[in-house]
Amino acid sequence: MANPNIQTAYAGEVLDQILVMAATGNQLFEKGLIHMETNIGDKFYIPRLQLSKLLQKRVEMPKSENVKGKFTIDERVLKPEDIMVYTEFNPRSFEKYWKKWQPTGPLVFRDLTPEVQVTLLGEVLKQVGTELGWHLIQGEYGEGEEQFFNGVLTRILADPDVVKASCESESMIARLRAVWEKTADVVRGHANFTFLMSSADFDKYDNELTDLHHKGADPTSTNVARFKGKRIAALNDWPDGVIVGTICSLGTDSNLYASCNLADDYECLQVDKVQASGELYFIKLLMKADTQISWGQAVTLLDCRVESSESGGQPSGDSGGSGADDQEVVG
């Protein structure tokens, strides 16, 4: 994310402390599960290469009719959607809490010590990161008040190439096994293959392991968050009853992509008076965000929610093309 330009009477000390990436205050990024693209002006294209089978019997003098193999090159699009933060406050409401730094003259925001300014803006940025965490997973783009952009799970549910697993059991071990067995060897063999599930579902899995005689951890400890040697990421904003297996990392080999950056203009972050004659101040923050998955074929989805057949809508924008059945993922 680009550093914000601030239109206000800030001291350099304040600027040094608030130039942070609010968009990374979410579990997908903090746990190293999603690749973040920043400084996107309008769109970012994720290139994809598919190649069909190539091997054939030897021909002494091969000609055009002996050609076998087809290159398919396409792309998926990250198109960040605009989001705004706008809130107002009266600095006088806080003077009793910061008596240590209370100025002797009229209390206005620019007279507050840098520590107080950083505290207020820091809380705004933390809250932004927390809210973005939910939208990066379950967000849906639309006309609703909180329909800002499509989250990764919304993308997965709408992708026709995603591999679907099924499991009638309520056992988390059985459900994880169902995802594992349905996943292609080339995908689950990847070093960064990861299971994504809710924190509540992981607690159930942990309890099941603990109850296994002579195998699980003792009741005072937590079991290792792994299945078949692969990492399990328990996410607070992930819905219960849904398990996804895919390739996750902070690098470009990740199957999960996101863009989240401050709007590229001089007033992306403003703190100033609402009007010159008043005491109210405002904080305004302009951002952009979106998510995408690179390969639907590299995702295995188990959705055990009762309402799963009725949930989720088609995301807006480009969802990419699908490959033929005999094509393999390259890259």
Backbone hydrogen bonds, N-H to C=O, Kabsch-Sander energy under -0.5 kcal/mol:
donor,donor_aa,acceptor,acceptor_aa,energy
6,I,4,P,-0.5
7,Q,5,N,-0.5
7,Q,269,L,-1.3
8,T,6,I,-1.1
10,Y,8,T,-1.6
14,V,11,A,-0.7
15,L,11,A,-1.8
16,D,12,G,-2.3
17,Q,13,E,-0.9
17,Q,14,V,-0.7
18,I,14,V,-1.9
19,L,15,L,-1.3
20,V,18,I,-2.3
22,A,20,V,-1.2
24,T,21,M,-1.5
25,G,22,A,-1.7
26,N,24,T,-1.3
30,E,26,N,-2.6
31,K,27,Q,-2.5
32,G,29,F,-1.8
33,L,28,L,-2.9
34,I,28,L,-0.8
35,H,256,L,-2.6
36,M,34,I,-0.5
37,E,35,H,-0.6
37,E,258,A,-3.4
41,G,39,N,-0.6
44,F,78,L,-2.4
46,I,44,F,-0.5
46,I,76,R,-3.8
48,R,74,D,-2.8
49,L,330,V,-0.7
50,Q,72,T,-2.8
51,L,328,E,-1.2
52,S,70,K,-1.6
66,N,63,K,-1.9
67,V,64,S,-1.6
72,T,50,Q,-2.9
74,D,48,R,-2.1
74,D,72,T,-0.5
76,R,46,I,-2.0
78,L,44,F,-3.2
79,K,77,V,-0.6
81,E,289,A,-2.8
83,I,287,M,-2.8
85,V,285,L,-2.7
87,T,283,I,-2.1
89,F,281,Y,-2.5
93,S,90,N,-2.2
94,F,91,P,-1.7
95,E,92,R,-0.8
97,Y,94,F,-1.3
98,W,94,F,-0.9
98,W,95,E,-0.6
99,K,96,K,-0.5
101,W,98,W,-1.1
102,Q,99,K,-1.0
108,V,106,P,-0.9
111,D,108,V,-1.5
112,L,108,V,-0.6
112,L,109,F,-1.3
116,V,113,T,-0.9
117,Q,113,T,-1.7
118,V,114,P,-2.7
119,T,115,E,-1.8
120,L,116,V,-2.2
121,L,117,Q,-2.4
122,G,118,V,-2.9
123,E,119,T,-1.9
124,V,120,L,-1.6
125,L,121,L,-2.4
126,K,122,G,-2.3
127,Q,123,E,-2.3
128,V,124,V,-2.3
129,G,125,L,-2.1
130,T,126,K,-2.2
131,E,127,Q,-2.5
132,L,128,V,-2.5
133,G,129,G,-1.6
134,W,130,T,-1.0
134,W,131,E,-0.5
135,H,131,E,-1.7
136,L,132,L,-2.9
137,I,133,G,-0.6
137,I,134,W,-0.9
138,Q,134,W,-3.1
139,G,134,W,-0.5
139,G,135,H,-1.4
142,G,147,Q,-1.6
147,Q,144,G,-1.3
148,F,146,E,-0.9
151,G,139,G,-3.0
152,V,136,L,-2.8
153,L,137,I,-1.9
154,T,137,I,-0.9
155,R,151,G,-2.1
156,I,152,V,-2.4
157,L,153,L,-2.6
158,A,154,T,-1.2
159,D,155,R,-0.7
159,D,156,I,-1.0
162,V,159,D,-1.2
163,V,296,G,-0.6
163,V,299,V,-2.6
165,A,301,L,-3.2
175,R,171,S,-2.0
176,L,172,M,-2.5
177,R,173,I,-2.1
178,A,174,A,-2.0
179,V,175,R,-1.8
180,W,176,L,-2.5
181,E,177,R,-2.8
182,K,178,A,-1.2
183,T,179,V,-0.9
183,T,180,W,-0.7
187,V,184,A,-0.7
188,R,184,A,-2.5
189,G,185,D,-1.7
190,H,187,V,-1.5
193,F,190,H,-1.8
194,T,246,T,-3.3
195,F,231,R,-2.7
196,L,244,V,-3.4
197,M,233,A,-2.1
199,S,235,L,-1.3
202,F,198,S,-2.0
203,D,199,S,-2.0
204,K,200,A,-1.6
205,Y,201,D,-2.2
206,D,202,F,-3.1
207,N,203,D,-2.3
208,E,204,K,-2.2
209,L,205,Y,-2.2
210,T,206,D,-2.3
211,D,207,N,-1.9
212,L,208,E,-0.5
212,L,209,L,-1.1
213,H,211,D,-0.5
215,K,212,L,-1.5
216,G,212,L,-1.7
221,S,218,D,-2.5
226,R,224,V,-2.4
227,F,230,K,-2.2
230,K,227,F,-2.2
231,R,193,F,-0.7
232,I,225,A,-2.5
233,A,195,F,-3.3
234,A,232,I,-0.6
235,L,197,M,-2.6
235,L,233,A,-0.6
238,W,235,L,-0.9
242,V,239,P,-1.1
243,I,302,L,-2.6
244,V,196,L,-2.1
245,G,300,T,-2.4
246,T,194,T,-2.2
248,C,192,N,-2.5
248,C,246,T,-0.6
249,S,33,L,-0.6
254,S,251,G,-1.6
255,N,247,I,-3.1
257,Y,255,N,-0.5
257,Y,292,Q,-3.0
258,A,35,H,-2.3
259,S,290,D,-2.5
260,C,37,E,-1.0
261,N,288,K,-1.9
263,A,286,L,-2.2
265,D,263,A,-1.9
268,C,265,D,-1.5
269,L,5,N,-1.1
270,Q,284,K,-2.6
271,V,7,Q,-0.6
272,D,282,F,-1.5
274,V,280,L,-2.4
275,Q,280,L,-0.5
278,G,275,Q,-1.6
281,Y,89,F,-3.1
282,F,272,D,-2.9
283,I,87,T,-2.9
284,K,270,Q,-2.6
285,L,85,V,-2.6
286,L,268,C,-2.6
287,M,83,I,-2.9
288,K,261,N,-2.3
289,A,81,E,-1.7
290,D,259,S,-1.9
291,T,150,N,-0.6
292,Q,257,Y,-2.1
294,S,255,N,-2.0
298,A,295,W,-0.7
299,V,296,G,-1.7
300,T,245,G,-2.3
301,L,163,V,-3.1
302,L,243,I,-2.7
303,D,165,A,-0.5
304,C,241,G,-3.4
304,C,302,L,-0.6
308,S,305,R,-1.4
310,E,307,E,-1.7
311,S,307,E,-0.9
327,Q,324,A,-1.7
328,E,51,L,-1.3
330,V,49,L,-1.3
